[in-house]
Amino acid sequence: MPPEQINSPVSATASWRQFIFPWACLLFMGTTWGLSFSLGKIAVENGIEAFGVSTIQSLLSGMILLVITLIRGKKLRELLQYWRFILLIALLGAAVPSVIFYTAAPYVQAGILAITVALIPMMTYSASIPLKIERFSMRRFSGLLFGVGSILLIALPENSLPDRSAVPWIILACISSLCYAAENIILGFKSAINIGPIRLSMGMNLLAGILLLPIALGTGQFYLPQFPFGTADYAVLGLSIISVFAYTMFVFSVAKFGAVFASQTGYVVTLAGVFWGMAIFGEEHSIWVWTALAAMIVGLALVSPRQSNAS
């Protein structure tokens, strides 16, 4: 290519777009996923109980993904041979953690919920060592300690939270993160299964919704959106859309920009979750919580794999 073309305005514009686009994707994913903590809190605080939110969110997400799968011309029959695997992923990646999360949401600030979810990569790493999926690394182990320390900074000091009765619910929210970490481990073992992330997510969400449906009906927590939509209905719809499109963009980012770059979404999710809670609910946090947030960000930085480890 001649030098005059390399330095041409068109070439400079293309290079600028190539630089901006990955970061725009990262910002979009993190900001929308961060919003989900506040939307979940809005849904349960406006009368929809945990099983109701989880059931409808999973079913709506699954149906949207089903439509996308059919438009793409992908086969559904291939999923049948993996139904046991999809069932396990549905339990650990959708049904159980979402019910736990929405049960805790009325009692915990949205920003605190966002901080607990940042534990997922740390829990994943800690479980990977005894399973010999990951080698021990002092740097990454230090990140795990920062993560544990951040939760202790929230739970232990007397003046860290507006209401001390939230502490058990924070611990419950951490169990939700543990479920997601277990899902990550299983996905690592089953990485050879080539059914595609969109179809896997579709099967996971639909099966989770089907599993939760009889429980929601039996406990009287079943919910259907009402027309015209109210605040809670819009919140559940928003949760379903975020689940579909942010996840799809994440998969796209892993393929296009690399797994290490895409993993940085976790920083944006945590920070966005805290600031969405402040913007929507007027949440205020003590110095202990801000210190915990800083410790969690450091922990994420230490636990995240280096670029050389990215495939």
RODO-2510 file (C-alpha; in nm, 4 decimals, decimal comma):
residues 311
     n   res          X          Y          Z
     1     m     0,0000     0,0000     0,0000
     2     p     0,1436     0,3399    -0,0977
     3     p     0,2400     0,5715     0,1918
     4     e    -0,0175     0,8299     0,0882
     5     q    -0,2937     0,5679     0,1367
     6     i    -0,1663     0,4578     0,4758
     7     n    -0,1929     0,8120     0,6077
     8     s    -0,5141     0,8938     0,4240
     9     p    -0,8192     1,0209     0,6193
    10     v    -1,0137     0,7059     0,5240
    11     s    -0,7411     0,4779     0,6641
    12     a    -0,7145     0,6857     0,9834
    13     t    -1,0927     0,6716     1,0303
    14     a    -1,0976     0,2935     0,9847
    15     s    -0,8193     0,2506     1,2422
    16     w    -1,0028     0,4733     1,4882
    17     r    -1,3208     0,2695     1,4457
    18     q    -1,1294    -0,0539     1,5004
    19     f    -0,9983     0,0894     1,8265
    20     i    -1,3307     0,2303     1,9475
    21     f    -1,5635    -0,0586     1,8569
    22     p    -1,4261    -0,3209     2,1025
    23     w    -1,4400    -0,0739     2,3902
    24     a    -1,7913     0,0351     2,2896
    25     c    -1,9012    -0,3295     2,3063
    26     l    -1,7370    -0,3685     2,6470
    27     l    -1,9064    -0,0555     2,7781
    28     f    -2,2465    -0,1625     2,6451
    29     m    -2,2243    -0,5117     2,7957
    30     g    -2,1036    -0,3923     3,1339
    31     t    -2,3517    -0,1064     3,1599
    32     t    -2,6547    -0,3173     3,0666
    33     w    -2,5550    -0,6113     3,2843
    34     g    -2,4918    -0,3689     3,5689
    35     l    -2,8462    -0,2380     3,5255
    36     s    -2,9879    -0,5870     3,5828
    37     f    -2,9224    -0,5652     3,9590
    38     s    -3,1437    -0,2578     3,9863
    39     l    -3,4090    -0,4017     3,7535
    40     g    -3,4275    -0,7178     3,9629
    41     k    -3,4696    -0,5091     4,2755
    42     i    -3,7434    -0,3018     4,1067
    43     a    -3,9303    -0,6170     4,0043
    44     v    -3,9372    -0,7754     4,3499
    45     e    -4,0082    -0,4478     4,5278
    46     n    -4,3134    -0,3979     4,3055
    47     g    -4,4861    -0,7184     4,4018
    48     i    -4,3327    -0,9955     4,1879
    49     e    -4,1851    -1,2705     4,4028
    50     a    -3,8600    -1,4535     4,3370
    51     f    -3,9968    -1,7620     4,1604
    52     g    -4,2235    -1,5458     3,9474
    53     v    -3,9418    -1,3213     3,8239
    54     s    -3,7050    -1,6129     3,7622
    55     t    -3,9641    -1,8184     3,5741
    56     i    -4,0819    -1,5468     3,3369
    57     q    -3,7333    -1,4059     3,2786
    58     s    -3,6018    -1,7505     3,1839
    59     l    -3,8975    -1,8305     2,9591
    60     l    -3,8881    -1,4931     2,7821
    61     s    -3,5112    -1,5120     2,7310
    62     g    -3,5409    -1,8674     2,6044
    63     m    -3,8174    -1,7812     2,3585
    64     i    -3,6262    -1,4809     2,2214
    65     l    -3,3212    -1,7020     2,1721
    66     l    -3,5397    -1,9696     2,0121
    67     v    -3,6581    -1,7182     1,7524
    68     i    -3,2965    -1,6122     1,6887
    69     t    -3,1929    -1,9769     1,6526
    70     l    -3,4708    -2,0494     1,4029
    71     i    -3,3886    -1,7363     1,2006
    72     r    -3,0262    -1,8510     1,1844
    73     g    -3,1406    -2,1910     1,0570
    74     k    -2,9734    -2,3868     1,3346
    75     k    -3,0956    -2,7365     1,4206
    76     l    -3,2626    -2,7986     1,7558
    77     r    -3,2569    -3,1786     1,7456
    78     e    -2,8844    -3,1833     1,8218
    79     l    -2,9582    -3,0510     2,1697
    80     l    -3,1469    -3,3676     2,2716
    81     q    -2,8341    -3,5776     2,3151
    82     y    -2,7005    -3,3190     2,5625
    83     w    -3,0170    -3,2793     2,7686
    84     r    -2,8539    -3,3963     3,0943
    85     f    -2,5732    -3,1460     3,0537
    86     i    -2,8170    -2,8650     2,9667
    87     l    -3,0300    -2,9611     3,2684
    88     l    -2,7305    -2,9197     3,5001
    89     i    -2,6399    -2,5866     3,3422
    90     a    -3,0039    -2,4751     3,3691
    91     l    -3,0013    -2,5457     3,7426
    92     l    -2,6640    -2,3879     3,8216
    93     g    -2,6641    -2,1083     3,5638
    94     a    -3,0259    -1,9938     3,5727
    95     a    -3,2854    -2,1533     3,8013
    96     v    -3,1118    -2,1758     4,1405
    97     p    -2,8962    -1,8586     4,1369
    98     s    -3,1729    -1,6380     3,9978
    99     v    -3,4194    -1,7469     4,2668
   100     i    -3,1559    -1,6875     4,5355
   101     f    -3,0660    -1,3506     4,3848
   102     y    -3,4254    -1,2259     4,3642
   103     t    -3,4963    -1,3550     4,7160
   104     a    -3,2097    -1,1442     4,8520
   105     a    -3,2746    -0,8398     4,6317
   106     p    -3,5419    -0,6684     4,8484
   107     y    -3,3072    -0,6642     5,1475
   108     v    -2,9749    -0,5683     4,9846
   109     q    -2,8745    -0,2529     4,7995
   110     a    -2,8317    -0,3012     4,4243
   111     g    -2,4718    -0,1799     4,4462
   112     i    -2,3874    -0,4421     4,7092
   113     l    -2,5424    -0,7124     4,4893
   114     a    -2,3162    -0,5994     4,2046
   115     i    -2,0097    -0,6329     4,4261
   116     t    -2,1015    -0,9892     4,5341
   117     v    -2,1415    -1,1028     4,1727
   118     a    -1,7795    -0,9980     4,1095
   119     l    -1,6849    -1,2978     4,3267
   120     i    -1,7695    -1,5384     4,0430
   121     p    -1,4260    -1,5467     3,8714
   122     m    -1,2556    -1,5743     4,2104
   123     m    -1,4733    -1,8664     4,3187
   124     t    -1,4206    -2,0273     3,9786
   125     y    -1,0452    -2,0068     4,0187
   126     s    -1,0474    -2,1392     4,3764
   127     a    -1,2502    -2,4436     4,2693
   128     s    -1,0321    -2,5002     3,9625
   129     i    -0,7151    -2,5627     4,1658
   130     p    -0,8206    -2,8873     4,3455
   131     l    -0,9831    -3,0070     4,0220
   132     k    -0,6463    -2,9474     3,8474
   133     i    -0,8085    -2,7266     3,5833
   134     e    -0,5835    -2,4368     3,6886
   135     r    -0,2342    -2,4301     3,8369
   136     f    -0,1724    -2,2549     4,1643
   137     s    -0,0584    -1,8960     4,1190
   138     m     0,0319    -1,6708     4,4079
   139     r    -0,0825    -1,3681     4,2094
   140     r    -0,4260    -1,5137     4,1398
   141     f    -0,4543    -1,6559     4,4924
   142     s    -0,3875    -1,3045     4,6223
   143     g    -0,6792    -1,1871     4,4080
   144     l    -0,8994    -1,4461     4,5790
   145     l    -0,7966    -1,3075     4,9193
   146     f    -0,8866    -0,9561     4,8053
   147     g    -1,2297    -1,0848     4,7046
   148     v    -1,2903    -1,2487     5,0415
   149     g    -1,1618    -0,9380     5,2151
   150     s    -1,4040    -0,7167     5,0236
   151     i    -1,7024    -0,9171     5,1497
   152     l    -1,5670    -0,9035     5,5058
   153     l    -1,5325    -0,5259     5,4748
   154     i    -1,9034    -0,5105     5,3963
   155     a    -2,0284    -0,7677     5,6460
   156     l    -1,8180    -0,7121     5,9589
   157     p    -1,7945    -0,3380     6,0424
   158     e    -2,0919    -0,2131     6,2425
   159     n    -2,1415     0,1006     6,0325
   160     s    -2,0734    -0,0471     5,6880
   161     l    -2,4421    -0,0957     5,6007
   162     p    -2,7557     0,1137     5,6609
   163     d    -2,9234    -0,1959     5,8067
   164     r    -2,7251    -0,4774     5,9707
   165     s    -3,0096    -0,7199     5,9043
   166     a    -2,8936    -0,7241     5,5391
   167     v    -2,5827    -0,9284     5,6242
   168     p    -2,7484    -1,2760     5,6000
   169     w    -2,9002    -1,1757     5,2662
   170     i    -2,5576    -1,0668     5,1398
   171     i    -2,4233    -1,4102     5,2307
   172     l    -2,7184    -1,5641     5,0442
   173     a    -2,6320    -1,3527     4,7381
   174     c    -2,2765    -1,4907     4,7576
   175     i    -2,4237    -1,8420     4,7280
   176     s    -2,5805    -1,7276     4,4020
   177     s    -2,2314    -1,6358     4,2794
   178     l    -2,1092    -1,9784     4,3902
   179     c    -2,3690    -2,1413     4,1621
   180     y    -2,2447    -1,9390     3,8656
   181     a    -1,8866    -2,0377     3,9489
   182     a    -1,9875    -2,4062     3,9525
   183     e    -2,1494    -2,3537     3,6120
   184     n    -1,8228    -2,2082     3,4810
   185     i    -1,6319    -2,5142     3,6016
   186     i    -1,8739    -2,7525     3,4301
   187     l    -1,8625    -2,5533     3,1072
   188     g    -1,4842    -2,5852     3,1231
   189     f    -1,5077    -2,9641     3,1449
   190     k    -1,7596    -2,9734     2,8599
   191     s    -1,5790    -2,7288     2,6328
   192     a    -1,5626    -2,9874     2,3553
   193     i    -1,9402    -2,9825     2,3121
   194     n    -1,9958    -2,7895     1,9933
   195     i    -2,3623    -2,6943     2,0113
   196     g    -2,3057    -2,3202     2,0046
   197     p    -2,3448    -2,0649     2,2857
   198     i    -2,6765    -1,9258     2,1580
   199     r    -2,8448    -2,2666     2,1385
   200     l    -2,6954    -2,3642     2,4750
   201     s    -2,8275    -2,0457     2,6336
   202     m    -3,1659    -2,1025     2,4704
   203     g    -3,1917    -2,4572     2,6032
   204     m    -3,0663    -2,3502     2,9451
   205     n    -3,3213    -2,0701     2,9808
   206     l    -3,6183    -2,2658     2,8452
   207     l    -3,5428    -2,5663     3,0648
   208     a    -3,4898    -2,3447     3,3698
   209     g    -3,8262    -2,1784     3,3068
   210     i    -3,9984    -2,5160     3,2685
   211     l    -3,8404    -2,6437     3,5912
   212     l    -3,9405    -2,3324     3,7849
   213     l    -4,2932    -2,3105     3,6460
   214     p    -4,4589    -2,5793     3,8662
   215     i    -4,2833    -2,4410     4,1753
   216     a    -4,4014    -2,0882     4,0948
   217     l    -4,7565    -2,2199     4,0466
   218     g    -4,7446    -2,4369     4,3588
   219     t    -4,6178    -2,1563     4,5818
   220     g    -4,8604    -1,8997     4,4425
   221     q    -4,5726    -1,6910     4,3018
   222     f    -4,6565    -1,7383     3,9353
   223     y    -4,6727    -1,4136     3,7462
   224     l    -4,7731    -1,3045     3,3966
   225     p    -4,7065    -0,9572     3,2565
   226     q    -5,0140    -0,7363     3,2692
   227     f    -5,1211    -0,5044     2,9885
   228     p    -5,0714    -0,2176     2,9891
   229     f    -4,7288    -0,2799     3,1373
   230     g    -4,6533    -0,1533     3,4843
   231     t    -4,3166    -0,0805     3,6434
   232     a    -4,2532    -0,4418     3,7444
   233     d    -4,3492    -0,5730     3,3989
   234     y    -4,1040    -0,3406     3,2277
   235     a    -3,8343    -0,4460     3,4745
   236     v    -3,8826    -0,8169     3,3973
   237     l    -3,8908    -0,7495     3,0232
   238     g    -3,5696    -0,5503     3,0579
   239     l    -3,4049    -0,8346     3,2496
   240     s    -3,4954    -1,0810     2,9725
   241     i    -3,3654    -0,8559     2,6950
   242     i    -3,0410    -0,7876     2,8822
   243     s    -2,9924    -1,1597     2,9377
   244     v    -3,0252    -1,2273     2,5638
   245     f    -2,8394    -0,9440     2,3966
   246     a    -2,5613    -0,8744     2,6466
   247     y    -2,4780    -1,2460     2,6517
   248     t    -2,4775    -1,2652     2,2711
   249     m    -2,2480    -0,9638     2,2515
   250     f    -2,0206    -1,1219     2,5108
   251     v    -1,9851    -1,4359     2,2984
   252     f    -1,9195    -1,2155     1,9941
   253     s    -1,6515    -1,0255     2,1879
   254     v    -1,4774    -1,3464     2,2960
   255     a    -1,4614    -1,4623     1,9330
   256     k    -1,3729    -1,1225     1,7840
   257     f    -1,1491    -0,9590     2,0444
   258     g    -1,0305    -1,2484     2,2600
   259     a    -1,1322    -1,4002     2,5924
   260     v    -0,8977    -1,1858     2,8026
   261     f    -1,0328    -0,8616     2,6602
   262     a    -1,3935    -0,9791     2,6971
   263     s    -1,3332    -1,0826     3,0587
   264     q    -1,2776    -0,7165     3,1463
   265     t    -1,6555    -0,6819     3,1270
   266     g    -1,6551    -0,7831     3,4926
   267     y    -1,5023    -0,4514     3,5976
   268     v    -1,7669    -0,2515     3,4124
   269     v    -2,0512    -0,4707     3,5435
   270     t    -1,9453    -0,4196     3,9046
   271     l    -1,8904    -0,0455     3,8739
   272     a    -2,2053     0,0072     3,6668
   273     g    -2,4114    -0,1937     3,9157
   274     v    -2,2981     0,0325     4,1992
   275     f    -2,3663     0,3547     4,0072
   276     w    -2,7027     0,2367     3,8666
   277     g    -2,8103     0,1720     4,2265
   278     m    -2,7085     0,5247     4,3206
   279     a    -2,8873     0,6764     4,0204
   280     i    -3,2132     0,4779     4,0481
   281     f    -3,2518     0,4242     4,4219
   282     g    -3,0389     0,7093     4,5562
   283     e    -2,8187     0,4563     4,7356
   284     e    -2,5427     0,5923     4,9531
   285     h    -2,2484     0,3811     5,0628
   286     s    -2,0147     0,3973     5,3595
   287     i    -1,6390     0,4226     5,3317
   288     w    -1,6299     0,0495     5,4099
   289     v    -1,8338    -0,0339     5,0997
   290     w    -1,6217     0,1908     4,8762
   291     t    -1,3095     0,0256     5,0178
   292     a    -1,4671    -0,3147     4,9513
   293     l    -1,5397    -0,2107     4,5920
   294     a    -1,1772    -0,1071     4,5439
   295     a    -1,0586    -0,4373     4,6946
   296     m    -1,2906    -0,6312     4,4626
   297     i    -1,1572    -0,4494     4,1557
   298     v    -0,7994    -0,5293     4,2636
   299     g    -0,9030    -0,8910     4,3192
   300     l    -1,0531    -0,9110     3,9707
   301     a    -0,7353    -0,7699     3,8200
   302     l    -0,5218    -1,0288     3,9978
   303     v    -0,7455    -1,3293     3,9269
   304     s    -0,8012    -1,2489     3,5582
   305     p    -0,5664    -1,4453     3,3291
   306     r    -0,2858    -1,2598     3,1583
   307     q    -0,2915    -1,2015     2,7855
   308     s    -0,0399    -1,4784     2,7255
   309     n    -0,2875    -1,7305     2,8619
   310     a    -0,5612    -1,6315     2,6251
   311     s    -0,6410    -1,8684     2,3484
***
